């Protein structure tokens, strides 16, 4: 192996290479056969910047600090050219760190273009980044999650891949606004852990402290989300006491594990709200091609109440991303409940779509007033994940 000076990478050899940074940080590359490369980092900086090539095959990359929450990320490490860099956050208090790459990639360009850095400039990552509509500074986003308002601040959480411009590695990204037009991007809210990657869900403010997460008069903001792993999808919760900036995952997760009862891998996207008439939290959960309703007094312990969907609406694809809310009927004193159901495929023009049902809800069961009709919120080919 070869030791380098300044900020220049040494020539890769069969045993490894070392990168030296001005603040004494360095890394060594150790290739172990054809299926594993270890990156040993001493005195780590804030980030190791990973070079990405969009056309490359994915490599499994893991920050290995010996924690049960250590998880693999699928990252398209550059082999022949670098399209952009993404930051892999390193623990601030560690003396040494190991990053595991489940490939050797031979003499691929990524080994020469990796960088240790205390800062990351995302300005080069997206030439066509929108100016008006919200988009993260880098990476991929899709479903809006955890839309909640507290203390004159709107929170937008969303499905987020910080390691590429394609779907995968789902985290919850986070942005806030006081007018729904100008958005400030904040650090990642929820990371994958031993239960899986962080799929869609919702968030509430527990003003009555039913969960017991509140402290010193500060109500907890509680996120309810799906954790996805190869075996199953389960429902988990986390809470924040600093206006959604940092989150603590509940030690009793998962709070719902549906696979054993309903034998479906597709159990996801919990939407939760407070139902004042029954003084219970209500969750509507997408399970296969139906919606299931649960209730809870405390956001931790959930009771199955009923199911909806068999023989009603469109079933061309898996049901996902539900919502259930009450609206006034224009020109009357009447109110009705609306259940949203997203599916993909199965829309009126073949793509994804949002269908809706209008009816009644008594805290336990939703009843559709037009069971023979399918109602589409939008007739386009890609209208999805509506909340």
HUVEN-V117431 format. One record per residue. N is the residue number from 1. D_FIRST is the distance of its C-alpha to the first C-alpha in whole Angstrom. Layout:
N_D_FIRST, N_D_FIRST
This chain:
1_0, 2_4, 3_7, 4_10, 5_14, 6_17, 7_17, 8_14, 9_12, 10_8, 11_8, 12_8, 13_6, 14_8, 15_6, 16_6, 17_6, 18_7, 19_11, 20_13, 21_17, 22_20, 23_21, 24_18, 25_17, 26_13, 27_12, 28_9, 29_9, 30_10, 31_12, 32_14, 33_17, 34_19, 35_20, 36_18, 37_15, 38_14, 39_14, 40_13, 41_15, 42_16, 43_19, 44_20, 45_22, 46_25, 47_23, 48_20, 49_22, 50_21, 51_22, 52_25, 53_27, 54_30, 55_30, 56_27, 57_28, 58_27, 59_24, 60_25, 61_23, 62_24, 63_23, 64_23, 65_24, 66_26, 67_30, 68_32, 69_32, 70_29, 71_29, 72_28, 73_28, 74_28, 75_26, 76_26, 77_22, 78_22, 79_22, 80_23, 81_25, 82_25, 83_28, 84_28, 85_25, 86_26, 87_26, 88_24, 89_26, 90_24, 91_26, 92_27, 93_27, 94_24, 95_21, 96_19, 97_19, 98_18, 99_18, 100_19, 101_19, 102_21, 103_20, 104_17, 105_18, 106_16, 107_15, 108_17, 109_18, 110_18, 111_14, 112_14, 113_17, 114_17, 115_18, 116_19, 117_22, 118_25, 119_28, 120_28, 121_31, 122_32, 123_34, 124_33, 125_32, 126_36, 127_38, 128_41, 129_41, 130_45, 131_46, 132_49, 133_48, 134_46, 135_42, 136_39, 137_37, 138_34, 139_34, 140_37, 141_40, 142_43, 143_46, 144_47, 145_47, 146_49, 147_51, 148_53, 149_55, 150_55, 151_56, 152_56, 153_53, 154_52, 155_49, 156_47, 157_45, 158_43, 159_41, 160_38, 161_34, 162_32, 163_29, 164_31, 165_34, 166_36, 167_37, 168_35, 169_33, 170_36, 171_37, 172_40, 173_39, 174_42, 175_44, 176_47, 177_50, 178_54, 179_55, 180_54, 181_53, 182_50, 183_47, 184_44, 185_41, 186_40, 187_37, 188_36, 189_39, 190_38, 191_35, 192_35, 193_35, 194_35, 195_39, 196_37, 197_37, 198_39, 199_42, 200_45, 201_48, 202_50, 203_51, 204_54, 205_55, 206_56, 207_59, 208_61, 209_58, 210_59, 211_55, 212_55, 213_52, 214_53, 215_53, 216_56, 217_58, 218_55, 219_55, 220_52, 221_51, 222_50, 223_48, 224_48, 225_46, 226_45, 227_42, 228_40, 229_38, 230_39, 231_41, 232_44, 233_44, 234_46, 235_47, 236_46, 237_47, 238_45, 239_47, 240_46, 241_48, 242_47, 243_48, 244_46, 245_43, 246_41, 247_42, 248_42, 249_42, 250_45, 251_44, 252_47, 253_45, 254_46, 255_50, 256_51, 257_49, 258_52, 259_50, 260_52, 261_55, 262_55, 263_53, 264_51, 265_47, 266_49, 267_50, 268_49, 269_49, 270_51, 271_54, 272_55, 273_58, 274_61, 275_64, 276_67, 277_70, 278_68, 279_66, 280_63, 281_60, 282_60, 283_57, 284_57, 285_54, 286_54, 287_54, 288_54, 289_57, 290_58, 291_58, 292_59, 293_60, 294_59, 295_60, 296_59, 297_61, 298_57, 299_54, 300_53, 301_56, 302_57, 303_60, 304_60, 305_63, 306_64, 307_62, 308_63, 309_63, 310_64, 311_66, 312_66, 313_64, 314_62, 315_59, 316_57, 317_54, 318_52, 319_54, 320_52, 321_52, 322_55, 323_57, 324_61, 325_63, 326_66, 327_68, 328_72, 329_74, 330_75, 331_79, 332_79, 333_79, 334_77, 335_73, 336_71, 337_68, 338_65, 339_62, 340_59, 341_57, 342_55, 343_54, 344_52, 345_53, 346_57, 347_58, 348_61, 349_59, 350_56, 351_53, 352_53, 353_56, 354_57, 355_61, 356_63, 357_66, 358_68, 359_70, 360_71, 361_69, 362_70, 363_67, 364_66, 365_67, 366_67, 367_70, 368_70, 369_73, 370_72, 371_71, 372_72, 373_70, 374_66, 375_66, 376_63, 377_62, 378_61, 379_61, 380_58, 381_55, 382_53, 383_54, 384_52, 385_51, 386_54, 387_55
